[in-house]
């Protein structure tokens, strides 16, 4: 999944996007009512051919697509939205949408494209439509998503004398297995994780284990931080113990590369990750065989997220017919999968996701139906929240503070981010 950017990456994006703002109007909103300017992040090769096919089958319209590098995408969109001179329709990072919506850059999309057929609310996974809304208004539509589970190496388990997990695994079973794998020596890690990047803190570390333990980050009205609850303390205590079976360098790591490589090479026993980080091809050895399960304390749970589709507020109603025609066609099951390499956000899009039909992907689809969401409700404070939680977790994992005291301090800081 395309991940949340760190603040450093956003700074880099600002430098990269300056030439984009100086370019010709080819990437700006189109002037004719029958033309549509679409912006998407670069990297999905099937989008351009789909747009060409749409133009051929809808000769009354002309859609142009601009693909912008991911590193500069948010900044390019923000500048365009602010200036009122950007695309007519845009793919937006789900974690950035609340910031744009909070500034009034997006208009409700449902009145423009409708809510029937493939666009019916019932055809989307519920947590995704909620995450695509802002202040009670459906300002965007979800495009894709992805979930995370506990992946483990069956061959390393066998070597350590550990039985394969079932469909779910208790925290005690997971920790016992991780310790036995660590005891194999030769720098073998029981569990590998990324501890220095806020996206991983939210989606793979704190988020899932707090919620699996029955905790939350805030109350239902989003007015009170709840990270100091006994349930949250229990979840993070388990994660700290599990993290101790891995390399100390994980505490400050900012990418999953070393975990994934070690997992495929037979030197990492477990990781909590998405299907996009399953080692494959030349990344595995004869010492690797994939196993997957769902950690369960009080419940099973996976984080999720993804990209959404939005209409900027400067787009006039005369453009709505071409927008509706394009979006209606785009969300047909065979077409929505062309906009993502992940799981389509529509339920009837699953059969068309042929790359994710193998049995090993069933667990990701199943948890999406059962219990998956954004661990922290999306807001314009998400990056700040992720950074403060990452810092708090690092202090806890380094042993500088107890879990209880660390979460109390984190809770106070988190409270200051709530509106």
C-alpha positions as a Markdown table, in Angstrom:
| # | Residue | x | y | z |
|---|---|---|---|---|
| 1 | Unk | 0.0 | 0.0 | 0.0 |
| 2 | Unk | 1.2 | 3.5 | -0.6 |
| 3 | Unk | 2.1 | 4.7 | 2.8 |
| 4 | Unk | 1.7 | 7.8 | 4.8 |
| 5 | Unk | 4.5 | 10.2 | 4.2 |
| 6 | Unk | 6.9 | 11.3 | 7.0 |
| 7 | Unk | 7.4 | 15.0 | 7.6 |
| 8 | Unk | 10.8 | 14.6 | 6.0 |
| 9 | Unk | 9.2 | 13.2 | 2.8 |
| 10 | Unk | 6.7 | 16.0 | 2.7 |
| 11 | Unk | 9.6 | 18.4 | 2.8 |
| 12 | Unk | 11.3 | 16.6 | -0.1 |
| 13 | Unk | 8.0 | 16.7 | -2.0 |
| 14 | Unk | 7.8 | 20.5 | -1.6 |
| 15 | Unk | 11.1 | 20.9 | -3.4 |
| 16 | Unk | 10.2 | 18.4 | -6.1 |
| 17 | Unk | 6.8 | 20.0 | -7.0 |
| 18 | Unk | 8.0 | 23.5 | -7.9 |
| 19 | Unk | 8.5 | 22.6 | -11.6 |
| 20 | Unk | 5.0 | 21.1 | -11.6 |
| 21 | Unk | 3.5 | 24.4 | -10.6 |
| 22 | Unk | 5.4 | 26.1 | -13.4 |
| 23 | Unk | 4.3 | 23.7 | -16.1 |
| 24 | Unk | 1.8 | 24.6 | -18.8 |
| 25 | Unk | -1.9 | 24.2 | -18.3 |
| 26 | Unk | -1.9 | 20.6 | -19.5 |
| 27 | Unk | -2.3 | 19.4 | -15.9 |
| 28 | Unk | -4.9 | 22.1 | -14.9 |
| 29 | Unk | -8.6 | 21.8 | -14.9 |
| 30 | Unk | -10.0 | 21.5 | -18.4 |
| 31 | Unk | -12.1 | 24.4 | -19.7 |
| 32 | Unk | -14.7 | 22.6 | -21.9 |
| 33 | Unk | -17.7 | 21.1 | -20.2 |
| 34 | Unk | -17.2 | 17.9 | -22.1 |
| 35 | Unk | -13.5 | 17.4 | -21.1 |
| 36 | Unk | -12.2 | 16.1 | -17.8 |
| 37 | Unk | -8.8 | 16.5 | -16.2 |
| 38 | Unk | -7.9 | 13.6 | -13.9 |
| 39 | Unk | -4.9 | 13.5 | -11.6 |
| 40 | Unk | -3.5 | 10.2 | -10.2 |
| 41 | Unk | -0.3 | 9.2 | -8.5 |
| 42 | Unk | 2.2 | 7.6 | -10.9 |
| 43 | Unk | 2.8 | 3.9 | -10.7 |
| 44 | Unk | -0.4 | 2.2 | -11.9 |
| 45 | Unk | 0.2 | 1.3 | -15.5 |
| 46 | Unk | -3.3 | 0.2 | -16.3 |
| 47 | Unk | -4.9 | 3.7 | -15.7 |
| 48 | Unk | -3.8 | 5.4 | -18.9 |
| 49 | Unk | -5.0 | 2.5 | -21.2 |
| 50 | Unk | -8.3 | 2.5 | -19.3 |
| 51 | Unk | -8.7 | 6.3 | -19.9 |
| 52 | Unk | -8.0 | 5.8 | -23.6 |
| 53 | Unk | -10.6 | 3.1 | -23.7 |
| 54 | Unk | -13.2 | 5.3 | -22.0 |
| 55 | Unk | -12.5 | 8.1 | -24.5 |
| 56 | Unk | -13.0 | 5.7 | -27.4 |
| 57 | Unk | -16.3 | 4.3 | -26.0 |
| 58 | Unk | -17.5 | 7.8 | -25.0 |
| 59 | Unk | -16.6 | 10.0 | -28.0 |
| 60 | Unk | -18.7 | 12.9 | -26.6 |
| 61 | Unk | -16.2 | 13.3 | -23.8 |
| 62 | Unk | -12.4 | 13.6 | -23.6 |
| 63 | Unk | -10.6 | 12.7 | -20.4 |
| 64 | Unk | -6.9 | 13.5 | -19.9 |
| 65 | Unk | -4.9 | 12.0 | -17.1 |
| 66 | Unk | -1.8 | 13.4 | -15.4 |
| 67 | Unk | 0.3 | 11.0 | -13.4 |
| 68 | Unk | 2.5 | 12.7 | -10.7 |
| 69 | Unk | 5.2 | 11.0 | -8.7 |
| 70 | Unk | 4.0 | 9.9 | -5.3 |
| 71 | Unk | 6.7 | 11.8 | -3.4 |
| 72 | Unk | 5.4 | 15.1 | -4.7 |
| 73 | Unk | 1.7 | 14.2 | -5.1 |
| 74 | Unk | 0.2 | 15.7 | -1.9 |
| 75 | Unk | 2.0 | 19.0 | -2.3 |
| 76 | Unk | 1.0 | 19.3 | -6.0 |
| 77 | Unk | -2.6 | 18.7 | -5.1 |
| 78 | Unk | -2.5 | 21.1 | -2.2 |
| 79 | Unk | -1.1 | 23.9 | -4.3 |
| 80 | Unk | -3.6 | 23.2 | -7.1 |
| 81 | Unk | -6.6 | 23.0 | -4.8 |
| 82 | Unk | -5.5 | 26.2 | -3.0 |
| 83 | Unk | -5.1 | 28.1 | -6.3 |
| 84 | Unk | -8.3 | 26.8 | -7.7 |
| 85 | Unk | -6.5 | 25.7 | -10.8 |
| 86 | Unk | -6.1 | 22.0 | -10.8 |
| 87 | Unk | -7.8 | 18.8 | -11.9 |
| 88 | Unk | -11.6 | 18.3 | -12.3 |
| 89 | Unk | -11.3 | 14.9 | -10.5 |
| 90 | Unk | -8.5 | 13.6 | -8.4 |
| 91 | Unk | -7.3 | 10.5 | -6.7 |
| 92 | Unk | -6.4 | 11.5 | -3.1 |
| 93 | Unk | -4.4 | 9.8 | -0.4 |
| 94 | Unk | -7.0 | 8.8 | 2.2 |
| 95 | Unk | -4.8 | 10.1 | 5.0 |
| 96 | Unk | -4.5 | 13.5 | 3.3 |
| 97 | Unk | -8.2 | 13.9 | 2.5 |
| 98 | Unk | -9.2 | 15.3 | 5.9 |
| 99 | Unk | -6.6 | 18.1 | 5.6 |
| 100 | Unk | -7.9 | 19.1 | 2.1 |
| 101 | Unk | -11.6 | 18.8 | 3.2 |
| 102 | Unk | -10.9 | 20.8 | 6.4 |
| 103 | Unk | -9.7 | 23.6 | 4.2 |
| 104 | Unk | -12.8 | 23.5 | 2.1 |
| 105 | Unk | -11.0 | 22.2 | -1.0 |
| 106 | Unk | -13.5 | 19.3 | -1.7 |
| 107 | Unk | -17.2 | 19.3 | -2.4 |
| 108 | Unk | -19.6 | 16.5 | -1.7 |
| 109 | Unk | -19.3 | 13.9 | -4.4 |
| 110 | Unk | -22.5 | 11.8 | -4.0 |
| 111 | Unk | -24.8 | 14.6 | -5.4 |
| 112 | Unk | -22.5 | 14.7 | -8.4 |
| 113 | Unk | -22.1 | 11.0 | -9.2 |
| 114 | Unk | -25.2 | 9.4 | -7.5 |
| 115 | Unk | -25.4 | 6.5 | -5.1 |
| 116 | Unk | -26.9 | 3.6 | -7.0 |
| 117 | Unk | -25.6 | 0.5 | -8.7 |
| 118 | Unk | -21.9 | 0.1 | -8.2 |
| 119 | Unk | -21.8 | 3.4 | -6.3 |
| 120 | Unk | -24.4 | 2.3 | -3.8 |
| 121 | Unk | -23.2 | 2.7 | -0.2 |
| 122 | Unk | -23.9 | -1.0 | 0.4 |
| 123 | Unk | -21.4 | -1.9 | -2.3 |
| 124 | Unk | -18.5 | -0.4 | -0.3 |
| 125 | Unk | -16.9 | -1.8 | 2.8 |
| 126 | Unk | -18.5 | 0.3 | 5.6 |
| 127 | Unk | -15.3 | 1.4 | 7.3 |
| 128 | Unk | -14.0 | 2.8 | 4.0 |
| 129 | Unk | -17.0 | 5.0 | 3.2 |
| 130 | Unk | -16.8 | 6.4 | 6.8 |
| 131 | Unk | -13.1 | 7.2 | 6.3 |
| 132 | Unk | -13.9 | 8.9 | 3.0 |
| 133 | Unk | -16.4 | 11.3 | 4.6 |
| 134 | Unk | -15.7 | 14.6 | 6.4 |
| 135 | Unk | -17.9 | 16.4 | 8.9 |
| 136 | Unk | -20.8 | 14.2 | 8.0 |
| 137 | Unk | -20.5 | 14.8 | 4.2 |
| 138 | Unk | -19.3 | 12.2 | 1.6 |
| 139 | Unk | -16.6 | 14.4 | 0.1 |
| 140 | Unk | -14.9 | 11.4 | -1.5 |
| 141 | Unk | -15.3 | 7.8 | -2.6 |
| 142 | Unk | -13.0 | 5.0 | -1.6 |
| 143 | Unk | -11.0 | 3.4 | -4.4 |
| 144 | Unk | -8.9 | 0.7 | -2.7 |
| 145 | Unk | -7.7 | -0.7 | 0.6 |
| 146 | Unk | -5.5 | -3.3 | 2.2 |
| 147 | Unk | -5.4 | -5.2 | 5.4 |
| 148 | Unk | -2.6 | -6.7 | 7.6 |
| 149 | Unk | -2.3 | -10.0 | 9.4 |
| 150 | Unk | 0.4 | -11.9 | 11.3 |
| 151 | Unk | 2.6 | -13.6 | 8.8 |
| 152 | Unk | 5.0 | -16.3 | 10.0 |
| 153 | Unk | 7.6 | -18.7 | 8.5 |
| 154 | Unk | 6.3 | -22.3 | 8.9 |
| 155 | Unk | 9.8 | -23.8 | 8.3 |
| 156 | Unk | 11.4 | -21.6 | 10.9 |
| 157 | Unk | 8.5 | -22.6 | 13.3 |
| 158 | Unk | 9.2 | -26.3 | 12.6 |
| 159 | Unk | 13.0 | -25.8 | 13.2 |
| 160 | Unk | 12.2 | -24.2 | 16.6 |
| 161 | Unk | 9.7 | -27.0 | 17.4 |
| 162 | Unk | 6.7 | -24.7 | 17.3 |
| 163 | Unk | 3.4 | -25.9 | 15.8 |
| 164 | Unk | 1.7 | -23.9 | 13.1 |
| 165 | Unk | -0.9 | -21.4 | 14.3 |
| 166 | Unk | -4.6 | -21.9 | 13.6 |
| 167 | Unk | -6.9 | -19.3 | 12.1 |
| 168 | Unk | -6.3 | -17.2 | 15.1 |
| 169 | Unk | -3.5 | -17.1 | 17.7 |
| 170 | Unk | -3.6 | -15.9 | 21.3 |
| 171 | Unk | -1.0 | -13.4 | 22.5 |
| 172 | Unk | 0.5 | -16.0 | 24.7 |
| 173 | Unk | 0.9 | -18.4 | 21.8 |
| 174 | Unk | 2.5 | -15.7 | 19.6 |
| 175 | Unk | 5.0 | -14.6 | 22.3 |
| 176 | Unk | 6.0 | -18.2 | 23.2 |
| 177 | Unk | 6.7 | -18.9 | 19.5 |
| 178 | Unk | 8.7 | -15.7 | 19.1 |
| 179 | Unk | 10.9 | -16.5 | 22.1 |
| 180 | Unk | 11.6 | -20.1 | 20.8 |
| 181 | Unk | 12.6 | -18.7 | 17.4 |
| 182 | Unk | 14.8 | -16.1 | 19.0 |
| 183 | Unk | 16.5 | -18.9 | 21.0 |
| 184 | Unk | 17.6 | -20.5 | 17.7 |
| 185 | Unk | 20.5 | -17.9 | 17.8 |
| 186 | Unk | 22.5 | -16.7 | 14.8 |
| 187 | Unk | 20.7 | -13.3 | 15.0 |
| 188 | Unk | 17.4 | -15.0 | 14.3 |
| 189 | Unk | 14.5 | -12.6 | 15.1 |
| 190 | Unk | 11.3 | -13.9 | 16.6 |
| 191 | Unk | 9.4 | -10.8 | 15.4 |
| 192 | Unk | 10.5 | -8.0 | 13.1 |
| 193 | Unk | 8.8 | -4.6 | 12.9 |
| 194 | Unk | 9.3 | -1.0 | 11.8 |
| 195 | Unk | 9.6 | 1.3 | 14.8 |
| 196 | Unk | 10.7 | 4.7 | 13.4 |
| 197 | Unk | 7.9 | 5.7 | 11.0 |
| 198 | Unk | 4.5 | 6.9 | 11.9 |
| 199 | Unk | 2.5 | 4.9 | 9.3 |
| 200 | Unk | 3.8 | 1.7 | 10.8 |
| 201 | Unk | 3.2 | 2.9 | 14.4 |
| 202 | Unk | -0.4 | 3.5 | 13.6 |
| 203 | Unk | -1.1 | 0.6 | 11.2 |
| 204 | Unk | 1.2 | -2.2 | 12.3 |
| 205 | Unk | 2.3 | -1.6 | 15.9 |
| 206 | Unk | 0.3 | 0.5 | 18.3 |
| 207 | Unk | -2.9 | 0.6 | 16.3 |
| 208 | Unk | -3.8 | -3.1 | 15.9 |
| 209 | Unk | -2.5 | -4.3 | 19.2 |
| 210 | Unk | -4.3 | -1.6 | 21.2 |
| 211 | Unk | -7.6 | -2.4 | 19.4 |
| 212 | Unk | -7.2 | -6.2 | 19.5 |
| 213 | Unk | -6.8 | -5.8 | 23.3 |
| 214 | Unk | -10.1 | -3.9 | 23.5 |
| 215 | Unk | -8.6 | -0.4 | 23.7 |
| 216 | Unk | -9.1 | 2.7 | 21.7 |
| 217 | Unk | -7.2 | 5.9 | 21.0 |
| 218 | Unk | -10.2 | 8.2 | 21.7 |
| 219 | Unk | -13.8 | 8.1 | 22.8 |
| 220 | Unk | -16.7 | 7.8 | 20.3 |
| 221 | Unk | -17.2 | 11.6 | 20.2 |
| 222 | Unk | -13.5 | 12.1 | 19.5 |
| 223 | Unk | -13.1 | 14.5 | 22.3 |
| 224 | Unk | -11.1 | 12.5 | 24.9 |
| 225 | Unk | -7.9 | 10.5 | 24.5 |
| 226 | Unk | -8.1 | 7.0 | 25.9 |
| 227 | Unk | -4.6 | 5.7 | 25.5 |
| 228 | Unk | -4.1 | 5.3 | 29.2 |
| 229 | Unk | -6.8 | 2.7 | 29.6 |
| 230 | Unk | -6.0 | -0.8 | 31.0 |
| 231 | Unk | -6.8 | -2.3 | 27.7 |
| 232 | Unk | -4.3 | -0.1 | 25.8 |
| 233 | Unk | -1.6 | -0.8 | 28.5 |
| 234 | Unk | -2.2 | -4.5 | 28.0 |
| 235 | Unk | -1.9 | -4.3 | 24.2 |
| 236 | Unk | 1.3 | -2.3 | 24.3 |
| 237 | Unk | 2.8 | -4.4 | 27.1 |
| 238 | Unk | 2.4 | -7.4 | 24.8 |
| 239 | Unk | 3.9 | -5.6 | 21.8 |
| 240 | Unk | 6.9 | -4.5 | 23.9 |
| 241 | Unk | 7.5 | -8.2 | 24.9 |
| 242 | Unk | 7.1 | -9.3 | 21.3 |
| 243 | Unk | 9.4 | -6.6 | 20.0 |
| 244 | Unk | 12.1 | -7.7 | 22.4 |
| 245 | Unk | 12.4 | -10.9 | 20.4 |
| 246 | Unk | 13.6 | -8.9 | 17.5 |
| 247 | Unk | 16.6 | -6.7 | 16.7 |
| 248 | Unk | 17.0 | -3.5 | 18.7 |
| 249 | Unk | 17.7 | -1.7 | 15.4 |
| 250 | Unk | 13.9 | -2.2 | 14.6 |
| 251 | Unk | 13.1 | 0.5 | 17.1 |
| 252 | Unk | 14.5 | 3.2 | 14.8 |
| 253 | Unk | 14.0 | 1.6 | 11.4 |
| 254 | Unk | 11.9 | 3.5 | 8.9 |
| 255 | Unk | 11.2 | 0.9 | 6.2 |
| 256 | Unk | 10.1 | -2.7 | 6.1 |
| 257 | Unk | 12.8 | -3.8 | 3.7 |
| 258 | Unk | 15.1 | -5.6 | 6.2 |
| 259 | Unk | 12.1 | -7.3 | 7.8 |
| 260 | Unk | 10.7 | -8.6 | 4.5 |
| 261 | Unk | 14.2 | -9.7 | 3.3 |
| 262 | Unk | 14.9 | -11.5 | 6.6 |
| 263 | Unk | 11.4 | -13.1 | 6.6 |
| 264 | Unk | 12.0 | -14.5 | 3.1 |
| 265 | Unk | 15.6 | -15.6 | 4.0 |
| 266 | Unk | 14.5 | -17.6 | 7.1 |
| 267 | Unk | 16.0 | -15.2 | 9.7 |
| 268 | Unk | 12.8 | -13.6 | 10.8 |
| 269 | Unk | 10.0 | -15.7 | 12.3 |
| 270 | Unk | 7.0 | -13.2 | 12.2 |
| 271 | Unk | 5.9 | -9.8 | 10.9 |
| 272 | Unk | 2.6 | -8.0 | 11.1 |
| 273 | Unk | 2.1 | -6.8 | 7.6 |
| 274 | Unk | 0.0 | -6.7 | 4.4 |
| 275 | Unk | 0.0 | -9.0 | 1.4 |
| 276 | Unk | 2.2 | -6.5 | -0.5 |
| 277 | Unk | 5.1 | -7.4 | 1.7 |
| 278 | Unk | 4.9 | -11.2 | 1.3 |
| 279 | Unk | 8.3 | -12.2 | 0.0 |
| 280 | Unk | 8.1 | -13.8 | -3.4 |
| 281 | Unk | 10.1 | -14.9 | -6.4 |
| 282 | Unk | 13.8 | -14.4 | -5.8 |
| 283 | Unk | 13.2 | -12.9 | -2.4 |
| 284 | Unk | 12.7 | -16.3 | -0.7 |
| 285 | Unk | 14.9 | -19.3 | 0.1 |
| 286 | Unk | 14.3 | -23.0 | 0.7 |
| 287 | Unk | 14.0 | -22.1 | 4.4 |
| 288 | Unk | 10.8 | -20.1 | 3.9 |
| 289 | Unk | 7.1 | -21.2 | 3.8 |
| 290 | Unk | 4.3 | -18.7 | 4.4 |
| 291 | Unk | 1.9 | -19.1 | 7.3 |
| 292 | Unk | -0.7 | -16.5 | 8.3 |
| 293 | Unk | -3.0 | -16.0 | 11.2 |
| 294 | Unk | -5.0 | -13.3 | 13.1 |
| 295 | Unk | -3.7 | -12.3 | 16.5 |
| 296 | Unk | -6.6 | -12.4 | 19.0 |
| 297 | Unk | -6.8 | -10.9 | 22.5 |
| 298 | Unk | -10.3 | -9.6 | 23.1 |
| 299 | Unk | -11.0 | -9.5 | 19.4 |
| 300 | Unk | -9.4 | -9.9 | 16.0 |
| 301 | Unk | -8.6 | -6.6 | 14.1 |
| 302 | Unk | -6.7 | -5.2 | 11.1 |
| 303 | Unk | -5.9 | -1.7 | 10.2 |
| 304 | Unk | -6.8 | -0.5 | 6.7 |
| 305 | Unk | -6.8 | 2.6 | 4.6 |
| 306 | Unk | -6.3 | 3.5 | 0.9 |
| 307 | Unk | -6.9 | 6.0 | -1.8 |
| 308 | Unk | -10.1 | 8.0 | -2.5 |
| 309 | Unk | -11.6 | 10.0 | -5.3 |
| 310 | Unk | -12.6 | 13.6 | -4.9 |
| 311 | Unk | -14.0 | 16.6 | -6.8 |
| 312 | Unk | -12.3 | 20.0 | -6.0 |
| 313 | Unk | -14.6 | 22.8 | -4.8 |
| 314 | Unk | -13.8 | 25.0 | -7.8 |
| 315 | Unk | -15.3 | 22.6 | -10.3 |
| 316 | Unk | -18.5 | 24.0 | -11.7 |
| 317 | Unk | -21.8 | 22.1 | -12.1 |
| 318 | Unk | -21.5 | 22.2 | -15.9 |
| 319 | Unk | -18.7 | 19.6 | -15.5 |
| 320 | Unk | -20.9 | 17.2 | -13.4 |
| 321 | Unk | -22.3 | 15.2 | -16.4 |
| 322 | Unk | -18.8 | 14.2 | -17.6 |
| 323 | Unk | -17.7 | 13.5 | -14.1 |
| 324 | Unk | -20.7 | 11.3 | -13.4 |
| 325 | Unk | -20.2 | 9.4 | -16.7 |
| 326 | Unk | -16.5 | 8.7 | -16.0 |
| 327 | Unk | -17.0 | 7.7 | -12.3 |
| 328 | Unk | -19.9 | 5.5 | -13.2 |
| 329 | Unk | -17.8 | 3.7 | -15.7 |
| 330 | Unk | -14.7 | 3.6 | -13.5 |
| 331 | Unk | -16.5 | 1.8 | -10.7 |
| 332 | Unk | -17.7 | -1.1 | -12.8 |
| 333 | Unk | -16.0 | -4.2 | -11.3 |
| 334 | Unk | -13.8 | -4.8 | -14.3 |
| 335 | Unk | -12.6 | -1.2 | -14.3 |
| 336 | Unk | -12.1 | -0.3 | -10.6 |
| 337 | Unk | -9.3 | -2.8 | -10.4 |
| 338 | Unk | -7.4 | -0.9 | -13.0 |
| 339 | Unk | -6.9 | 1.9 | -10.6 |
| 340 | Unk | -5.1 | -0.1 | -7.9 |
| 341 | Unk | -2.8 | -3.0 | -7.2 |
| 342 | Unk | -4.5 | -3.4 | -3.9 |
| 343 | Unk | -8.0 | -4.6 | -2.9 |
| 344 | Unk | -10.8 | -2.7 | -4.6 |
| 345 | Unk | -13.0 | -0.8 | -2.1 |
| 346 | Unk | -16.2 | -2.2 | -3.7 |
| 347 | Unk | -17.5 | -5.6 | -2.7 |
| 348 | Unk | -18.4 | -6.6 | -6.2 |
| 349 | Unk | -14.9 | -5.6 | -7.3 |
| 350 | Unk | -13.4 | -8.6 | -5.5 |
| 351 | Unk | -14.0 | -11.2 | -8.3 |
| 352 | Unk | -12.2 | -8.9 | -10.8 |
| 353 | Unk | -9.1 | -8.7 | -8.6 |
| 354 | Unk | -7.7 | -11.7 | -10.2 |
| 355 | Unk | -4.2 | -11.1 | -8.8 |
| 356 | Unk | -5.6 | -11.6 | -5.3 |
| 357 | Unk | -7.6 | -14.8 | -5.9 |
| 358 | Unk | -5.1 | -17.3 | -4.5 |
| 359 | Unk | -6.1 | -18.9 | -1.2 |
| 360 | Unk | -3.3 | -17.1 | 0.6 |
| 361 | Unk | -5.2 | -13.8 | 0.2 |
| 362 | Unk | -8.5 | -15.0 | 1.7 |
| 363 | Unk | -7.4 | -14.0 | 5.2 |
| 364 | Unk | -7.0 | -10.4 | 4.1 |
| 365 | Unk | -10.5 | -10.3 | 2.5 |
| 366 | Unk | -12.1 | -12.0 | 5.5 |
| 367 | Unk | -10.7 | -9.6 | 8.1 |
| 368 | Unk | -11.8 | -6.7 | 5.9 |
| 369 | Unk | -15.4 | -8.0 | 6.2 |
| 370 | Unk | -15.0 | -8.9 | 9.9 |
| 371 | Unk | -13.2 | -6.0 | 11.7 |
| 372 | Unk | -11.0 | -3.6 | 9.8 |
| 373 | Unk | -10.7 | 0.2 | 10.0 |
| 374 | Unk | -8.4 | 3.1 | 10.4 |
| 375 | Unk | -7.0 | 2.6 | 14.0 |
| 376 | Unk | -7.1 | 6.4 | 14.5 |
| 377 | Unk | -10.0 | 8.3 | 12.9 |
| 378 | Unk | -8.6 | 10.3 | 10.0 |
| 379 | Unk | -8.2 | 14.0 | 10.6 |
| 380 | Unk | -5.8 | 16.8 | 9.7 |
| 381 | Unk | -3.9 | 15.9 | 12.9 |
| 382 | Unk | -3.0 | 12.4 | 11.9 |
| 383 | Unk | 0.7 | 13.0 | 11.0 |
| 384 | Unk | 1.2 | 14.9 | 14.3 |
| 385 | Unk | -0.5 | 12.1 | 16.2 |
| 386 | Unk | 1.6 | 9.5 | 14.4 |
| 387 | Unk | 4.8 | 11.3 | 15.2 |
| 388 | Unk | 4.1 | 11.7 | 18.9 |
| 389 | Unk | 3.0 | 8.1 | 19.2 |
| 390 | Unk | 6.1 | 6.9 | 17.4 |
| 391 | Unk | 8.3 | 8.9 | 19.9 |
| 392 | Unk | 6.3 | 7.5 | 22.8 |
| 393 | Unk | 6.6 | 3.9 | 21.6 |
| 394 | Unk | 10.4 | 4.3 | 21.0 |
| 395 | Unk | 10.8 | 5.5 | 24.6 |
| 396 | Unk | 8.8 | 2.5 | 25.8 |
| 397 | Unk | 10.7 | 0.0 | 23.7 |
| 398 | Unk | 14.1 | 1.4 | 24.7 |
| 399 | Unk | 13.1 | 1.0 | 28.3 |
| 400 | Unk | 13.3 | 4.7 | 29.1 |
| 401 | Unk | 9.9 | 4.6 | 30.6 |
| 402 | Unk | 7.4 | 2.0 | 31.7 |
| 403 | Unk | 4.4 | 1.1 | 29.5 |
| 404 | Unk | 2.0 | 2.7 | 31.9 |
| 405 | Unk | 3.9 | 5.9 | 32.3 |
| 406 | Unk | 4.7 | 6.2 | 28.7 |
| 407 | Unk | 1.1 | 5.8 | 27.6 |
| 408 | Unk | 0.0 | 8.4 | 30.2 |
| 409 | Unk | 2.4 | 10.9 | 28.7 |
| 410 | Unk | 1.3 | 10.0 | 25.2 |
| 411 | Unk | -2.3 | 10.3 | 26.2 |
| 412 | Unk | -1.7 | 13.9 | 27.5 |
| 413 | Unk | 0.0 | 14.8 | 24.2 |
| 414 | Unk | -2.6 | 13.1 | 22.1 |
| 415 | Unk | -5.4 | 14.9 | 23.9 |
| 416 | Unk | -3.9 | 18.2 | 22.8 |
| 417 | Unk | -4.4 | 17.2 | 19.1 |
| 418 | Unk | -8.2 | 16.6 | 19.5 |
| 419 | Unk | -10.5 | 19.4 | 18.6 |
